[in-house]
Amino acid sequence: MKQALKVIAVSLRRGLASAYCIYDKTLRQMKLVLLLLLVYIPSVAQVSSGTLAAEKVFTTHKLKRTHLHAHKSLALGPELPEGSGLALWNGLLWTHNDSGEAKLFAMDTMSGAIVSEYLLPGIKNNDWEDLNQDKNFFYIGDFGNNSGKRDIVKVLRVEKASLLANKPIIDSILFAWPETMHRGRRQKINFDCEAMAVINDTIFLFTKEWKNERCTRVFSLPLLPGTYTAAYKSTLKTNILITGASYNEDKNRLVLCGYNLLLRPRLLLFEDATPANLFTGKGKKIKVRLPFRQVEGVATDDGTDYYIINEDFKRMFLHSEQQLHKVNLNK
């Protein structure tokens, strides 16, 4: 009996010693983790707040108010009920629908007739909203996000030469929206976006904001394929919904198109626009005398004559069919 008690006592001492070693080791590990957290967390917070861009707000109050009429309006065929983006290249107007087939259309500038159609194999038209270009590529904005449920959106890059050969080479610029500062508060919003402009080596994105602000926030992306977080640049209070953009390098002229809640088309023109200062030059806020037109895209090749496109719109007794319009912004 005594021998058995001795064995039990020895086992208990050994167990307690082992437990104490484990406890001591765990305690030291916890202290080390706590120390690392105390050092690491403030540095992370500092980096995060440091990279969060401050809100930079511009308004259109100082823009000259004017109006104009389209000097040409052309009916578009049934293939383009939702014409959205617009670009001028190779003597033709290029466009796409914002849903349906993943296809680009080339149109005659005089008649609006479709000259050619180019299918983009293996690509899905989730919500194509704008079309832009540089010398070698088309850029298709697949970033429509009315419901705010798309966490990752993209810009498709299509090589022009391969497109004409009906063997399109396509890659993607994927991106997410960052946290932004608004009225002193952090916000993470999956923005709806319908407009972009390619300027030099940068894509500028212009959000479409339906709520009380009636503004567009500007973000930027590099032109190279990859996965990015869009970088906040500035906010422009517009009082309209921005749906398209066009930049003319020869005149440094930026034009945004959109409409108000009564579907009255508007153009915002900014002179001397540069990547660093898009909205600081003189400009115009232009009423386009085309009532009840859901204008979705704008394009030019000379910075003077612009084409705008509206999609088919049907609500109760209102119906405006899809059309292409030409306006002169120097008048």
Secondary structure, DSSP 4 states (H G I P E B T S, - for coil): -HHHHHHHHHHHHHHHHHHHHHHHHHHHHHHHHHHHHHHHHHHHHHHHHHHSPPP-EEESTTSEEEEE--SEEEEPPTT-TTEEEEEEETTEEEEEESSSS-EEEEEETTT--EEEEEE-TT---S---EEEE-SSEEEEEE---TTS--SSEEEEEEEHHHHHTT---EEEEEEEPPEEEETTEEEE----EEEEEEETTEEEEEE---STT-EEEEEEEESSSEEEEPEEEEEEE-SSEEEEEEEETTTTEEEEEEE-TT--EEEEEETT--SS-SSSS-EEEEEES-SS-EEEEEEESSSSEEEEEEE-EEETTEEE--EEEEEETT-
